Each structure stands twice: as structure tokens, then as C-alpha cells.
Amino acid sequence: MKDFWNNRWFIKVVSLLFAILLVIYIDSTQTGFVTQGEPRKTRETANETQTISVPLQVSIDTDKYYVVGYPEKVKITLEGSNALVTSTVNTQSFRAYIDLTHRKIGKQTVKVQVTGLNSQLSYTINPATVNVDIEQRKSRTMPVQIEYNKNAVANGYNIGKPTVDPQKVEVTGAKGEVNQIDQIVAKLPLPNGINHTYERQVILVAEDNKGRQLNAVITPSTATAKLPVSLSKKTVKLNLRPKNEKNNKVYSVTAKRDQVTLYGQKSVLAKINQLNVDVDLKGIDSSTVRNYSLVLPKGVARADPAEVQISIKVKNSSN
């Protein structure tokens, strides 16, 4: 037995077996490392592409010049590692701009530039160039006018003098555009049939003498418009007017009350001294009491009371 353990071939076989087992162990652990670690490594180094919209800034002396025609935003497509693209999209620590500091007045095409992007990122801009119109800047102070639909006010109601706050605003824009402005308008949208004072904040609009909207900056851009709507009242006498009498009858008509209060436009009420009431006697052969609705003239909204009670006495004619 002792000779067996000291046998040189036995030692070689055992060493070989140990070597094979060691190789198998190392291989299995290395495979496990690659399987678990490779996807994460791939995710960190894989390229990604994302497109985002960013504001387009303008570099120019805004005290002297006014620029129109360029878009508010441009699209930038970023390409690079997943982590870098995601971080850039989330922080947006870069800007897109057009440099007009050394440009002359007039229409021209300029290149959109980007600054603040990591050098490891590649990018494209859409649009890559934009058309702009550089003009001299001009400002004016102008009064605000109110526009509204008079037909929206309920029949018979007074329309007072509209007011607006602020009464004047500053208008800024390209000199050629500002020179065309005829008025600054606060358009007050009235609900149909409105019968009370109406107040609302509205957006101001710059218009030329043909009513076309112009491109200008209005400061402030909104105003509070108010339209007073009210009713006037007047008490007048009733004038009873019988009709359709029979020749063989004698009628006597008397109203329970001889006056009525009318509510409506002040100018209309000023012309009314009495309210006519037509008393239809057709088919009435004996004394009775009936209610008659009051017919209101145009410009009168309502009456109090809305109807009048009339006593009708009937007698046979002696003739």
C-alpha cells in the first residue's frame, strides 16, 4: 500500500484530476460574472436617441431692434450614451439661439446654434436655419377701446357708459407694424339676453384701420372691461279702450287700479304718458270681471302688475 501512494503515475493522475476540477470551477465562476454583469455594462454604454423641443432665444440689442418671423421653439435630436442623453434631457442645461448682434435691418436667413451641450453628445437641429425680419423697435402709448354687441343686451334695458382699466397701454413692436396700429381693442363677449351689469378681464388686441390684427406686444396684455346694464322705471295711467261692442248693449269698463309702473329704457319711458289697454268685449253679454294682460311698447322690459283686472258692466240699450 505504501508503494502505491508513492507511485509516480498515481501522483500524476491525481494532479491532473485536481487541475481539471480547478479549471471547471474557475470557468463556472467567470461565466456567472459575465451573465450577471454584461447587461448592466451594455445598458451603460449603449447609444440612445431622443428628440426634444426647446425655446429659441435671440441675441440682439432689444432696446433698438425688434425681430419677427422666427419660431418660438426648435427641435433638437440628441444622440449618445443612455445615461448622458437622459441626464441632458432632464436638466436641459443648454440653449438654442440665433445670434443677430452683427446683422443688418431687413429679412434674412440665420443659422440656429446650440451651446452648453456635452461634447460627447452628437445632435441635429430642426430647423437648422430660420428666416427673420429685423426692424427698428418702436413704442407707443395708446388708449383702450371697448367693443361689444348691443343686441346681446335684453330688450328694455339701459346700456351705460362702458369703462376699462387700464385706460391706456404701451404698445411695442417693429416700427412699420406699430405705425399701422389704429386702435387697441378690448372685446367684451356678452352673454345673449344679459340684464345686469357685466364685468370681465379680456385680452387686448392691436388692430389697423380695417380691423385686421397686428403683431405687437401690448403691456399690460389684458384689461378689465365693465358694461353697466340697468332698468329705469316710470308710473303712468291706464287708458282703457273698449272694442267690439254690440249696438244693443251699453258697456261700462272700470279698472281695479288706474296706474301701472313700467320698467325699461329711460329714453323710451320719457315718451310714454299713459298705457293703452284694449278691452275686447266680444261675446260679453252680461256684467263680469276679467283680467287683461298689458301689451308693452318696444323698449319696455316689464310692467308691475303684468295684467290688470277690469270690471265690465253690461246693460241693454233703450234704443
C-alpha positions, 0 to 999 in steps of 0.5 A: 500500500505504501508503494502505491501512494508513492507511485509516480503515475498515481501522483500524476493522475491525481494532479491532473484530476485536481487541475481539471476540477480547478479549471471547471470551477474557475470557468463556472465562476467567470461565466456567472460574472459575465451573465450577471454583469454584461447587461448592466455594462451594455445598458451603460454604454449603449447609444440612445436617441431622443428628440426634444423641443426647446425655446429659441432665444435671440441675441440682439440689442432689444432696446433698438431692434425688434425681430419677427418671423422666427419660431418660438421653439426648435427641435433638437435630436440628441444622440449618445450614451443612455445615461448622458442623453437622459441626464441632458434631457432632464436638466436641459442645461443648454440653449438654442439661439440665433445670434443677430448682434452683427446683422443688418435691418431687413429679412434674412436667413440665420443659422440656429446654434446650440451651446452648453451641450456635452461634447460627447453628445452628437445632435441635429437641429430642426430647423437648422436655419430660420428666416427673420425680419429685423426692424427698428423697435418702436413704442407707443402709448395708446388708449383702450377701446371697448367693443361689444354687441348691443343686441346681446343686451335684453330688450328694455334695458339701459346700456351705460357708459362702458369703462376699462382699466387700464385706460391706456397701454404701451404698445411695442413692436417693429416700427412699420407694424406699430405705425399701422396700429389704429386702435387697441381693442378690448372685446367684451363677449356678452352673454345673449339676453344679459340684464345686469351689469357685466364685468370681465378681464379680456385680452387686448388686441392691436388692430389697423384701420380695417380691423385686421390684427397686428403683431405687437406686444401690448403691456399690460396684455389684458384689461378689465372691461365693465358694461353697466346694464340697468332698468329705469322705471316710470308710473303712468295711467291706464287708458282703457279702450273698449272694442267690439261692442254690440249696438244693443248693449251699453258697456261700462269698463272700470279698472281695479287700479288706474296706474301701472309702473313700467320698467325699461329704457329711460329714453323710451319711458320719457315718451310714454304718458299713459298705457293703452289697454284694449278691452275686447268685449266680444261675446260679453253679454252680461256684467263680469270681471276679467283680467287683461294682460298689458301689451308693452311698447318696444323698449319696455322690459316689464310692467308691475302688475303684468295684467290688470283686472277690469270690471265690465258692466253690461246693460241693454240699450233703450234704443 
